[in-house]
Amino acid sequence: MSGDEVVQVVATARDAASADALVAALLEGRLIACGQRLGPIQSQYRRRGELESAEEWLVVCKTTSARADAVVAAIVEAHPDDVPEVLVVPVLGGHPGYLAWVATSLEGDGGG
């Protein structure tokens, strides 16, 4: 990746307030162009050898590949879990105007 490709950073949060605070902090730092909170969702997973289930909120953030590592680091630092779910997902295409807006939002006055 050259750094200007759009990616999504997907993470989970324990509650809606934490998800909203995370998105706000990432926006304030110009690390993401936008973020959505989805949920609640029900997650099921294995932890320390036991099956667990938890209600969580999914956070989906749009940024560029150049900022993806900083977004991941900010999420990990803010998250209360030892190993939070944070994934960087490549965007293979989309509306050219929207993709351009993501990059513009991270650099200047917030784009269109």
Residue, then its C-alpha position, 0 to 999 in steps of 0.5 A: m500500500s502506498g499510504d493513501e489507500v482507504v482502509q477500515v479499522v474495525a474494533t469492539a467496545r464494551d459499551a456505547a459510551s466507550a465506543d462514542a468516546l473512542v470515535a470522538a478521540l480518533l476524529e479529534g486527532r484527525l486519525i479517522a475521517c469518520g466512524q460508526r458505532l453499531g450495536p449492541i452485538q453479541s460476541q462469542y469467543r474462547r478465552r482462557g480455555e472457556l467459551e464466553s459471550a458478551e454484549e459489545w458495540l462494533v466500531v467501524c472507522k474509515t482512514t488511510s493506510a498511512r494512519a492505520d497503525a496510529v489508529v490501531a495504537a490509539i484503540v489498543e491504548a484506550h481499550p480496557d482489554d489485554v487483547p482487544e479486537v482491532l482489525v485493519v481491513p483493506v477497501l478494494g473500491g468504492h465511490p471515488g468521491y467518498l474515497a477522496w473525501v476520506a483523505t481530504s478529511l484527514e488533511g484539511d478542513g474536513g472535506g465535503 
